[in-house]
Structures are given as C-alpha cells and as structure tokens.
Amino acid sequence: MDLPLLPLTSEVVDSTQLPAESLADWREATARLDAYLARWELADPFYQRLIGTSLLALAIREQKSHPGRPPVELTLKLAQEKVTAWLETLPSGIPEAASSGRAAVAVLRLARIGGLDRWPRAFLSRETPPELAGRLRESGFEAGPAVRFSHMVSRPIDYGPFARLAREAWEQVGWKEVGAILAFWTGVFGVACALYFLFFAP
C-alpha cells in the first residue's frame, strides 16, 4: 500500500482538534468512505480498515489546506481519484491510446477473476503481485465478429395449396352459379319457415 499510513495516523488522532461544528460532517464522510470501500468487497477487513484510515487522514490534511471544501465531497473525491489511479496501473493489455478506459477494463477483469478475494492487499498497492498481474493479462476480452447489416427483400407470402385451390375455385365460379346457389338456399330457408309456422308455431 503506497499510502503513507503511519505518519498520517497521528493526524487522524489529532482530528479531535477540528472545529466541533465540522465533526458531524467528518463522521458522515467516514461512514460514506466505509460504504464506498465495502463495495470493493476486500477479503481482508483489517486491511480495508487501514485503507480507510489512511484515506481519511489524507482528506483531513487536504481539508486543512482547503478549509472551504465539504468533508464528504473531499473525502470521496480523494478516494475515487486514488482508486482510479491504481486501476490504471494494472495490466490491461489494451493499447495506450485507449488508456481512458483502462480503469473500467481493470474493474471488469478484477471481478471476472475474483482478484480482490485472492489478493486483497493488492488494493491501492504500488506493486501488483505477479500472480494477479498474470491472471489479469490472461483474462483479456476477445473482440467479437464485425456486425454486418443486410437488406431484406420483401417477398409475397405463400399460404400453401389450400389458398391456391380457393383462389382457382373463386375464379372458375361465375355470377350465374353464385345466383343459383343464393336462390337455392333462399328457397330452403323459405320452406323451413313455412313448415315452422304451419306445424310448430303456437
């Protein structure tokens, strides 16, 4: 861990000399910092506490130089800057031209191999364990095939042989046949009505 832990611990102890009206803000900053570090799920809680103590000490020292900055904002910004700078030093295997995305790639690879579960003390450390560096290089992402767009030509829908038979039957039937069919069924309906009224109607 490249944070100057031991010298800054005394500054944390001297935090009792901070103005009383700012202590509530520093307590909130501490709680927010603990929540931020907890999201990294370090497998070593003691090391996580040391990291939090060092970052809080750095924030207190920075706040003395810039007294107008809110403790919560200052502490979280400092922590994020330290973490981002550390992530960018991890092996990524991507070109230097894409260095803006090195931190994001490192986060994905750490999650993929469970890096902070096996090497929790590598977090914010100046030196990356050789085993972790090797695993990060091996977990490179492979680019998928290029996307190709094709133009689909519309085609008429084929409804099968029944549609063809129905169409042919309709084309072969003339209006004369249609009239005869209608007349036949009209006659059948008329006979049925007459029989009903003659024999079944009350």
N, C-alpha and C positions, 0 to 999 in steps of 0.2 A: 504494500500500500504506500503510495508516494505522498499521501497527505501527512504533514508534519504533526503527528498525533501528540507526542509527549510534550513539546513546548506549548502547544495550544490548550492542553488540558488545564493548565493554570488559568488561562483566560476564561474557560468555562466556569471554573470555581469563582473567579472574580465577577461573574455575571450578577452576583448579589449587589454589586455596586451600581448596577444600572438603575436609572430612574424608576421609581415604583410604578409610575403610570405606564411604563413600557413592558413591565413583567408579564402582564396578561397577553400582550402581543407575542412575546417570546415563547410563552407556553403554547400558544396556538401554532406558532412556527415550528416548535419542537414536535407537536402532535402531527402536523401536516408532513413534516420531514419523515417521521417514523412511518406514516402511512405510505409515503412515496417509496421508501426503501423496502417496505414489506411487499410491495408489488413485484419486486425482483425475486422474491422467494429464495433468498440465500439459505443454503442448508446449514449455515453456521450462525445462530442467533447472536452469539457473543461477538463475532466479527462484525455483524451488522450493527450492533450497538457501538462498537468502536468507530465504524464509519460515520454513523450519525453524530457521535460526539465530536469528531474532527470537523465535519461539515458545519455543525452548529458553531464551533469555535471560530472557524473561518468567517462565518456570517457575522458573528459578533464583532470580530476585528474589522470587517468591512463596514459594518454599520457605524463604528466609531469614526471612520474616515468620511462617511456619507450619512450624517445623522438624520437626514430628511427622508430616507428610504424606509418604507414599512418593513418590519422584520419578516413577515410571512413572505412577501414578494421577494425580498432579498435572499432569504434562505433557499426557497425553492428554485429561484433562478440560478443561484450558485450551484446547487446540487445538480440541476439539469445540465448546466454547462460542463461540470466535471464528468458526469456520466457520458455525455455526448463525445467529449474529447477522448475518453477512454475507449469507447466503442469504435471510434475512427482509427485507433491504433491497432485493433485486432485484425488478423489476417482475413482478407475478404476475397481475394482472387479476382477482383474486378479492376478494370483499367483506372489509372489515376484520374483520367478525365471525368470519371463518374464518382469522384470522391464525395460529392454531396450526398450520395445515397449509401455511403459505406456504413454509417451508423445504423440505418434501417436494415441493411443486409445482415449486419452483425447481430442485431436483435433476433432476427428470424433464425439465424443459424444457431445461436445460443439456445433458443427454445427448442429447436429441432433435435439437438444432441443432448439436451439437459446439462449444458455446460456449468451453470451455477449450482447445480445439485452436486456435481462431482468435484468441481474446483471452485468453491465459494470464495476462497481467499484470493482468487484472481480478480475479483471485482474491484475496480479502481486501482489495481496494482500496476506499477510501472513495467513489470516483466510478466509476460504471458507464459504460463507453463508449457513446455514443449508438447506434452500430450494434448493439451487443449488447442494449441496452435495447429497441430496436425489434424485433429478432428474437424476444426473449422475449415481447413483447406479441403478436406475430403468431402465435406457436406455441401459442395458447390451446387448451385442450381443450373440445370441444363435448359437452354432455350428450346422452346417447342417449335414445331414447323410453322413456316410463314402462313399467314391466313390468306387464302385465295377466294376471291369473290367470282361467282359465275352468274351469267344471265339466264334465267329460266324462261324458255319459250312456252307460251300458253298453247295448250292442245285441247281439242274437243273431248268431252267426257264420253267414254264408251259405256253404255248401260247394258251391254250384253245382247244375247239373241232375242230375249223377250221384247226388248224395245224395238228391235228391227221388225219382228213379227207384227207388233201392234201398229207400227207405222205403215207397213205394207198393207195390212188389213184395212186401215183407215183410208189409204189412198185408193184401194180397189173398190170400196163401197161407195156407190153414188147416192145422190139425193133421193132417187126413186126408191131404192132399197130402204133408206132411212125413213122415208114417209110411210112405207108399207109396215115397217116394224112399229112405228108410233101408232098407226091406225089399229094394228092388231092388239097391242096392249091397251089401247083406249077402249076397244070393244070388250076385252076381257074384264077390264075394270067396271065397265057399264053393266055387263051381265052379272057380275058379283054383287053390285049394289042393288040391282033389281031383285035378285034372289033373296038378299037380306031383308029388304022391305016387304017382300011377299010372304016370307015364311018365318022370319025371326024377329021382326020389329014388333014391339008391344002394341 
